[in-house]
Amino acid sequence: MNNNNYGSSGNNFSPSEQTSGGYYNGTVQNYSRPPQWNYQNTQNQQNQNIYAPGQGYNANPNPQDYYMPPEPRMYAPVPPVAQYYYPPSPEQALMQEKQNEKKIVRKLGNRTGWAVNVMLVSMTLIFTALCAVFYSGIIGSQSDNLSSLFNAIAAMLSMFLGGFILLALTHTKLSDAVTFKRTKSRKRCAAVFLVGLGAIPLCNLLSQLIANNLTLIGIENKSYGESSTTPEIDLFYIFIQVLCTAIVPAVSEEFLFRGAVMGALKPYGQGFAIVMSSVIFGLIHGNLGQIPFAIAGGMFFAYLAVYSGSLIPSIILHGLNNLLSVILDITMCVYDESITYAILIAYYAIFCVVAIVAFVMLAKRDKDIMQFERPESKITDSQKSRAFIASPGMIVFLVLITLETVSAYFSF
């Protein structure tokens, strides 16, 4: 092809070609290449048009005249540093979950311990205040009755106070902790109740045997020792003993331990809640003669409350057990010891047989009699128990109970 078709000087165009704009004129021979864009000329022309007075951007209608190419970068952009995330291994993730659960249980034990500590301190303060106000100038049997009454009032008020404090600290609803609606049939609840009528006195008997033989290991049993004075048996004495020994402890202790404490612990497992609440219930009695029986009896009270879904059966059973001790004490004061022991042995024999029969019948009808609800957890109940006891509140509670127990048996 002839270069003249592209202009007289090849790549350079004549003024006539630039005037024509280098467009196609209809034939191949008349085709000319479009002119190259000169940045410098366009920039100069653009500056002239921009600063032309009264013209503005409308001075040159060609959009190419206003094109400003981007300025070159002085430095190349620094690429971002890649942040690599390495997920933990399955063993590390499992260990972290276990540590988190232990922290939660330890926090729960700390709150439970401080609530019980408040209960212990408030009980002492209330009893001291009542004695300081009403006890002065009263001697004889009336002083013993008033002492029992003040002790019962102080225990009831302090246990309700400790229970409500624990419910507030653990954000547990009262309706969830203290329930009175049965989840089992009346026949099954009655069968478990009959088992308790035989099991609780048997635990009491074993506890007395242990307490009476503490001297074998060098510990004097002062809690079951003979009283230096014989109480005057009258209607007021019987009323005070039934009220302060059977009714008030049954209601207040079941509210605190089977209601507030066990209600706060049940979300972490029913078995764990039964054991921990029973251990605290047993230690709260403060003497070696009652602690073994109280722990065993507390476990059955807690089991009865969990199985039936209501606190009423455990309150009744607790009250009847304490009422039995009141009857035996009164019988010992009125009748001969041989008659008292004969009544006690007959009671144990009858209700132990009834308890065995009731348990066998219940086990045949309910295969899940010993099954407890346990939520999904990465740690065992023993690990939960150790974390619960290792909390600061529980450690302070154990120290206070140890001092109280030692002071009950040894004179300093």
KAFENJO-V102839 format. One record per backbone hydrogen bond with DSSP energy under -1.0 kcal/mol. NH is the residue of the N-H (numbers start at 0). CO is the residue of the C=O. If there is no record, write none. Layout:
{{NH;CO} {NH;CO}}
//
This chain:
{{4;1} {5;2} {6;3} {8;11} {11;8} {17;13} {18;14} {19;15} {30;27} {41;37} {42;38} {43;39} {44;40} {45;41} {46;42} {47;43} {48;44} {49;45} {50;46} {54;51} {55;51} {57;54} {58;55} {64;61} {65;62} {66;63} {92;88} {93;89} {94;90} {95;91} {96;92} {97;93} {98;94} {99;95} {100;96} {101;97} {102;98} {103;99} {104;100} {105;101} {106;102} {107;103} {108;104} {109;105} {110;106} {111;107} {112;108} {113;109} {114;110} {115;111} {116;112} {117;113} {118;114} {119;115} {120;116} {121;117} {122;118} {123;119} {124;120} {125;121} {126;122} {127;123} {128;124} {129;125} {130;126} {131;127} {132;128} {133;129} {134;130} {137;134} {144;140} {145;141} {146;142} {147;143} {148;144} {149;145} {150;146} {151;147} {152;148} {153;149} {154;150} {155;151} {156;152} {157;153} {158;154} {159;155} {160;156} {161;157} {162;158} {163;159} {164;160} {165;161} {166;162} {167;163} {168;164} {169;165} {171;166} {176;172} {177;173} {182;307} {188;184} {189;185} {190;186} {191;187} {192;188} {193;189} {194;190} {195;191} {196;192} {197;193} {198;194} {199;195} {201;197} {202;198} {203;199} {204;200} {205;201} {206;202} {207;203} {208;204} {209;205} {210;206} {211;207} {213;210} {215;212} {216;213} {217;214} {218;213} {221;219} {237;233} {238;234} {239;235} {240;236} {241;237} {242;238} {243;239} {244;240} {245;241} {246;241} {247;242} {250;246} {251;247} {252;248} {253;249} {254;250} {255;251} {256;252} {259;254} {260;255} {261;256} {262;258} {263;259} {264;260} {265;261} {267;264} {268;265} {269;372} {272;268} {273;269} {274;270} {275;271} {276;272} {277;273} {278;274} {279;275} {280;276} {281;277} {282;278} {283;279} {284;281} {285;282} {290;286} {293;289} {294;290} {295;291} {296;292} {297;293} {298;294} {299;295} {300;296} {301;297} {302;298} {303;299} {304;300} {305;301} {306;302} {307;303} {308;304} {310;178} {314;310} {315;311} {316;312} {317;313} {318;314} {319;315} {320;316} {321;317} {322;318} {323;319} {324;320} {325;321} {326;322} {327;323} {328;324} {329;325} {330;326} {331;327} {332;328} {333;329} {334;330} {339;335} {340;336} {341;337} {342;338} {343;339} {344;340} {345;341} {346;342} {347;343} {348;344} {349;345} {350;346} {351;347} {352;348} {353;349} {354;350} {355;351} {356;352} {357;353} {358;354} {359;355} {360;356} {361;357} {362;358} {363;359} {364;360} {365;361} {370;367} {383;379} {384;380} {385;381} {386;382} {387;383} {388;384} {389;385} {394;390} {395;391} {396;392} {397;393} {398;394} {399;395} {400;396} {401;397} {402;398} {403;399} {404;400} {405;401} {406;402} {407;403} {408;405} {409;405}}
//
